[in-house]
Amino acid sequence: MSVRTYNSSVRVGNWNEDLCLKEDMFKDFLDKKENGELLIQKTNSLQKTILNKVDLSPAYDNFVHFGDLVEIFNPETEVVLSANMPETRMFEELSLKGRCALSGSKFLEPCVRNVFVVTSCEDPKENGILKFGQQFYLKTIPGIGGNLSLQSDRATFMKCAKKSRHQEILLTEETSFLSCWKVLCYDPQERLETEGLPIPANKKILICHCKTNQCLASLSNYTIR
């Protein structure tokens, strides 16, 4: 008994269109897989870039030094200062790129996007103890971190934070006076007495911008996904 078979040439209308659509989707899938464009591949790549774990510097003498790898943690809102790259660039770049915005993040594990290097304004290789009132730079780690500088400036109508409308902070490739910061004692009654003294590690402090005299802040009433 003979069996009559049919091939795609006898399929017309929606039958043929559906078959061609499935073939095209499968080809697109294979092309994206070869080029590493699948979302799961981009996510794995992200784990190796800005979410790559970083070890913080140990506080062996309980003071902050130039060259230390630190996290900036806000105990009130329980967030850490983190680079906030746009999603369109996050899966494409192999490292942090300026200009890049910052925000407070609930992801507290030390990684490339939330670890900063305390750097001297005079000698980048200096590793002495940082003191209250002394100017310094906060930079991302070299390599994957991009060695970007934390920068801010006065708020204007066209240049300000999206949510709070206060002055924005950015990560930029250039280093200037806009990138200079200093540490103030958390207790205002002791600021004059602590001027010039070493900064203790893991203590409440204020990080103040040298040009605008405004401090880093994380405001709980302004949130983004």
C-alpha positions as CSV (number, residue, x, y, z in Angstrom):
1,M,0.0,0.0,0.0
2,S,1.5,3.3,-1.1
3,V,1.5,6.3,1.3
4,R,1.0,9.7,-0.2
5,T,3.4,12.3,1.3
6,Y,3.3,16.1,1.0
7,N,6.2,18.6,1.0
8,S,6.2,22.3,1.8
9,S,5.6,23.2,-1.8
10,V,1.9,22.1,-1.6
11,R,1.4,24.2,1.6
12,V,-0.2,27.5,0.7
13,G,-1.4,30.5,2.7
14,N,-1.0,30.6,6.5
15,W,0.5,27.0,6.5
16,N,3.5,28.1,4.5
17,E,3.9,31.4,6.3
18,D,4.0,29.8,9.7
19,L,6.6,27.3,8.5
20,C,8.8,30.0,7.1
21,L,8.4,32.1,10.3
22,K,9.5,29.2,12.5
23,E,12.6,28.6,10.3
24,D,13.5,32.3,10.4
25,M,13.2,32.5,14.1
26,F,15.4,29.4,14.5
27,K,18.0,31.0,12.2
28,D,17.9,34.2,14.2
29,F,18.4,32.2,17.4
30,L,21.5,30.5,16.0
31,D,22.9,33.8,14.8
32,K,22.4,35.5,18.1
33,K,24.0,32.5,19.9
34,E,27.1,32.6,17.7
35,N,27.5,36.3,18.3
36,G,26.8,36.1,22.0
37,E,23.7,38.3,21.8
38,L,21.3,36.0,23.8
39,L,20.1,37.5,27.1
40,I,21.5,34.6,29.1
41,Q,24.9,35.1,27.5
42,K,24.8,38.8,28.2
43,T,23.8,38.1,31.8
44,N,26.8,35.8,32.2
45,S,29.0,38.4,30.7
46,L,27.6,41.0,33.1
47,Q,28.6,38.8,36.1
48,K,32.2,38.9,34.8
49,T,32.2,42.7,34.4
50,I,30.5,45.2,36.6
51,L,29.1,42.6,39.0
52,N,32.5,40.8,39.4
53,K,33.3,40.5,43.1
54,V,36.0,42.7,44.6
55,D,37.7,42.3,48.0
56,L,37.7,45.4,50.2
57,S,40.9,46.6,51.9
58,P,41.3,45.3,55.4
59,A,41.3,47.9,58.2
60,Y,44.4,46.5,59.9
61,D,45.0,49.7,61.9
62,N,41.4,50.9,61.9
63,F,42.2,53.9,59.7
64,V,41.4,54.9,56.1
65,H,44.4,55.1,53.7
66,F,45.1,56.3,50.2
67,G,44.8,53.4,47.9
68,D,42.2,51.6,50.0
69,L,39.3,49.9,48.3
70,V,36.2,51.0,50.1
71,E,32.4,50.9,49.9
72,I,30.4,54.1,50.7
73,F,27.5,52.8,52.8
74,N,24.6,54.9,54.1
75,P,23.3,53.3,57.4
76,E,20.0,55.3,57.3
77,T,18.8,54.0,53.9
78,E,21.0,50.9,54.0
79,V,22.3,51.4,50.5
80,V,25.8,51.7,49.0
81,L,27.0,54.2,46.4
82,S,27.0,52.4,43.0
83,A,27.5,53.1,39.4
84,N,24.2,53.1,37.5
85,M,24.9,52.4,33.9
86,P,21.9,52.6,31.4
87,E,20.5,49.2,30.6
88,T,21.2,49.7,26.9
89,R,24.9,49.9,27.7
90,M,25.1,47.6,30.6
91,F,25.0,44.4,28.6
92,E,27.3,45.7,25.8
93,E,30.2,47.3,27.6
94,L,33.1,45.2,28.9
95,S,33.9,47.8,31.6
96,L,32.4,50.9,33.2
97,K,32.4,53.9,30.8
98,G,32.0,57.6,31.5
99,R,29.8,59.6,31.7
100,C,28.0,57.3,34.1
101,A,25.4,58.2,36.7
102,L,25.4,56.9,40.3
103,S,22.7,55.9,42.8
104,G,22.2,54.1,46.1
105,S,21.8,50.3,45.6
106,K,20.5,47.6,47.9
107,F,23.0,45.2,46.4
108,L,25.6,45.4,49.2
109,E,28.1,42.7,48.0
110,P,31.4,44.4,47.0
111,C,31.7,44.4,43.3
112,V,33.1,46.5,40.4
113,R,30.2,48.9,40.4
114,N,30.2,49.8,44.1
115,V,33.9,49.7,45.2
116,F,36.0,52.9,45.0
117,V,39.7,53.7,45.4
118,V,40.6,56.5,47.8
119,T,43.2,58.4,45.7
120,S,45.4,61.4,46.7
121,C,45.0,64.6,44.7
122,E,48.8,65.2,44.8
123,D,50.4,61.8,44.3
124,P,48.2,58.9,42.9
125,K,50.7,56.4,44.4
126,E,50.5,57.8,47.9
127,N,49.4,55.3,50.5
128,G,49.4,57.3,53.7
129,I,46.6,57.8,56.1
130,L,43.7,60.0,55.0
131,K,42.9,62.9,57.4
132,F,39.8,65.0,58.1
133,G,39.6,68.0,55.8
134,Q,42.2,66.6,53.3
135,Q,41.2,66.6,49.7
136,F,41.1,63.3,47.8
137,Y,39.6,61.6,44.7
138,L,37.1,58.7,44.7
139,K,37.8,56.5,41.7
140,T,36.5,53.2,40.4
141,I,39.0,50.4,40.2
142,P,41.3,50.2,37.2
143,G,40.6,47.8,34.4
144,I,37.0,46.7,34.4
145,G,36.1,49.6,36.6
146,G,37.4,52.1,34.1
147,N,39.4,54.2,36.6
148,L,36.6,56.8,36.6
149,S,36.5,59.7,39.0
150,L,33.5,60.7,41.1
151,Q,32.5,64.2,40.1
152,S,29.8,66.8,40.9
153,D,28.9,70.4,40.2
154,R,26.3,73.0,41.0
155,A,22.8,72.1,39.9
156,T,21.3,74.0,37.0
157,F,18.0,73.9,35.1
158,M,19.5,71.6,32.5
159,K,22.0,69.6,34.7
160,C,20.6,68.1,37.8
161,A,19.6,64.8,39.4
162,K,16.5,63.3,37.7
163,K,14.5,62.6,40.8
164,S,15.5,65.1,43.5
165,R,16.6,67.9,41.2
166,H,19.6,68.4,43.4
167,Q,23.1,68.5,42.0
168,E,24.0,65.2,40.3
169,I,27.1,63.1,40.8
170,L,28.7,61.3,37.9
171,L,31.6,59.1,37.0
172,T,33.8,60.7,34.4
173,E,37.1,59.9,32.7
174,E,38.6,63.4,33.4
175,T,39.9,64.5,36.8
176,S,39.6,68.1,37.9
177,F,38.7,70.2,40.9
178,L,35.1,69.0,40.4
179,S,36.4,65.6,41.5
180,C,37.8,66.7,44.8
181,W,36.2,65.6,48.0
182,K,36.9,65.9,51.7
183,V,35.7,64.1,54.9
184,L,34.0,65.9,57.8
185,C,33.3,64.6,61.2
186,Y,29.7,63.4,61.6
187,D,29.3,65.3,64.9
188,P,29.3,69.1,64.0
189,Q,30.5,70.0,67.5
190,E,33.7,68.0,67.0
191,R,34.6,69.1,63.5
192,L,37.1,71.8,64.5
193,E,38.8,69.5,66.9
194,T,39.1,66.6,64.5
195,E,40.5,68.7,61.6
196,G,43.7,67.1,60.4
197,L,43.3,63.9,62.5
198,P,43.2,60.4,60.9
199,I,39.9,59.1,59.7
200,P,38.7,55.9,61.5
201,A,37.4,53.1,59.3
202,N,33.8,51.9,59.5
203,K,32.6,55.0,61.3
204,K,29.9,57.5,60.4
205,I,31.4,60.4,58.4
206,L,30.3,63.1,56.0
207,I,31.8,63.2,52.5
208,C,31.7,66.8,51.3
209,H,32.3,68.1,47.8
210,C,35.0,70.7,47.8
211,K,33.6,73.1,45.2
212,T,29.9,73.1,46.2
213,N,30.3,72.3,49.9
214,Q,27.5,69.8,49.5
215,C,27.7,66.3,51.1
216,L,26.9,63.0,49.4
217,A,23.4,61.9,50.3
218,S,21.0,59.1,49.7
219,L,17.4,60.2,50.0
220,S,14.9,57.5,50.7
221,N,11.9,59.4,49.2
222,Y,13.5,59.3,45.7
223,T,13.7,55.8,44.3
224,I,14.0,54.1,40.8
225,R,13.8,50.6,39.7
